[in-house]
């Protein structure tokens, strides 16, 4: 992959929750509102860019046998830094996201990109890959969050979008709504891909 | 053998660098995090206890170390007199962890102004009922000269049905405050005097 492909592949071809179908736990759990989805996406993007950077820098130093352990140490360190920074600067958001921030450590997108990309590619490409996949993840989470918030609460980023007479269907902000929303989006994307004759369809 | 030494060395260096980075971030952000916690978590409880906006109250803070615990104490001072103390304590023995409470009292007559829940993780609908005003109002007007206990233990606090653990955690928190105030009351009032005399000029003008 060249630089441009690396920078854009996370936005459609390898869109994390819909194409790679990775990172579903936060996609389902924290997307009750668009703001939570975006916050989670940004946190993951930050961790991805820097974990890819450090792992790419260290790829020739880390022996094969302890590579997973080393990756996890790097990722966990970054996640704790994000957690502390969020508490210091975005306290209400960090309360909302709660346990899901520390759980970024076990988000398979991050370990996946480390193993599949950063451990084999130079630093600038790895960081571009982190940015690309992170952005794709943020957009996906914001999209799922927006749909759920607009239908389930009647607001978008806290702003009312419907007149008062709109009765929001609270089902959408609960757990089953997340599954429904994710499934419908996955189906729509597959249908679109099939029409365009693309071959990367999730079955 | 050489290989193992190499593995250990690399992993060891990565871990120590990570630890150093974390220690640095933690120490440099600790102050800000505590400010944020005061503002968002303790602020609302204080506001309800003293019926005043939290901005002015949060700066009036002391921490009283007792044994291996520290109790945050906030105070309200009017016309050169301490008219309110709010002591935070973590009540142990909740159904799922500690229930952090804040007890407000008027040090002039030692009556409890009220009790507020700062944070808890009790079961919604069961233990979480400790938040209900109807339960918490049992504290209002108590005098904190002796420990409190549940009616089932021979005391005067009616437990929430089905949530004895949560109720006991509240009682435990209260008794920590009782004990802390018994031993450190004078010390706290002296500390407040000391701090306010430093800023007495601005206080006098207001």
Interface residues (C-beta under 8 A of the other chain):
Chain A: X58 X61 X62 X63 X65 X66 X69 X70 X73 X74 X76 X77 X80 X81 X84 X85 X87 X88 X89 X91 X92 X95
Chain B: X3 X6 X7 X10 X11 X14 X15 X18 X21 X22 X25 X26 X29 X32 X33 X36 X37 X39 X40
